[in-house]
Amino acid sequence: MKDPNTPLFAARLNAFKIGADAYWPGKNTVTTADLLGRAATAGLTAADLNYPDHFVSDTPAQLTEALQGNGMVLNGMAMRYYTDPGYKLGAFTHPDASVRRAAIDETKRGLDVLAQMGGRLMTLWMGQDGFDYSFQMDYTRAWDHTITAITEVADHNPTLDIALEYKPNEPRAFALMPDAATTLLALREVDRPNTGVTLDFAHVLYADEMPAFAAALVARHSRILGVHLNDGYGKWDNGLMVGAVHPVQTIELLVELTRAGYDGAIYFDTFPDHSGLDPVAEARTNIDVVNRLRAIAQGLAGDADLQAAIARQDAPLSMRLVQAAMLK
């Protein structure tokens, strides 16, 4: 049984391909089941699977067995349209109706696999749904197509949650869902109870938002369905280890998540690949740091002096209290 005081931890599975030749000498094909086995050695207790990418060499039954055999649970799945060159001009916003239909139908197949494996959460990051030039996109039509598609996907199986993960850009120069406010506006139009938002810390910074404020808005107007922790310099999606650049902002987000009652998994969307880091050591570091920061956040969430200082917008006192808790 899951310990209510310890969240489930998941991480970006593809990072565990680093050093594959040394870790699996002589192995020609590294499967998703292999990646799950290596991820488990880092202390990860959950996994998010990409659809359809992670099912190329493994069946749902094989992956269910791999998860159970490694003491992990399925946190959810994420659609990966961008790996298909046919979606370069968009998935839900593609100008060709047949391509839009293919994207919706592929998402429904992913939902069916998710249900078959006993999962509940499907994350949609629609990075390819955007534009690169002025006069390239009919914004109203693209928005309408997106709302229609998300609504159809949400209605396919109302027992499954659909989370939108926003990001300002990449691979397109401008994303149709670039920030918290725009995403919440879309969800308001979709108007389905099984929808919500996945917050990615680096994406939020990249959108020039304060993570805790974004979380408060999402909790107020929708639901926080997923949390991706990482860090960065706010210029692009660095995918650094948790707390490496913004420890105070990470703690504030964790305080806000505590107040919002978020009890879902913590997913480390980090990129040890960029520096060739050992993915197991990197994941273990993230787990250790988050456990420490969560302990600090839980203490601050009920700190009456801190709440009084915040009520007065007394930033000097707030900083003294937070840093005292951090630097014990």
Secondary structure, DSSP 8 states (H G I E B T S, - for coil): ---TTS--EEE-GGGGGTTHHHHSTT-S---HHHHHHHHHTTT--EEEEEETGGGSS--HHHHHHHHHHTT-EEEEEEE--TTSGGGTT-STT-SSHHHHHHHHHHHHHHHHHHHHTT--EEEE--TTSEESSTTS--HHHHHHHHHHHHHHHHHH-TTSEEEEE--S-SSSSEESS-SHHHHHHHHHHH--TTEEEEEEHHHHHHTT--HHHHHHHHHHHS-EEEEEE-B--SSS---B-TTSS-HHHHHHHHHHHHHHT--S-EEE---GGGGT--HHHHHHHHHHHHHHHHHHHHHHHT-HHHHHHHHTT-HHHHHHHHHHHHT-
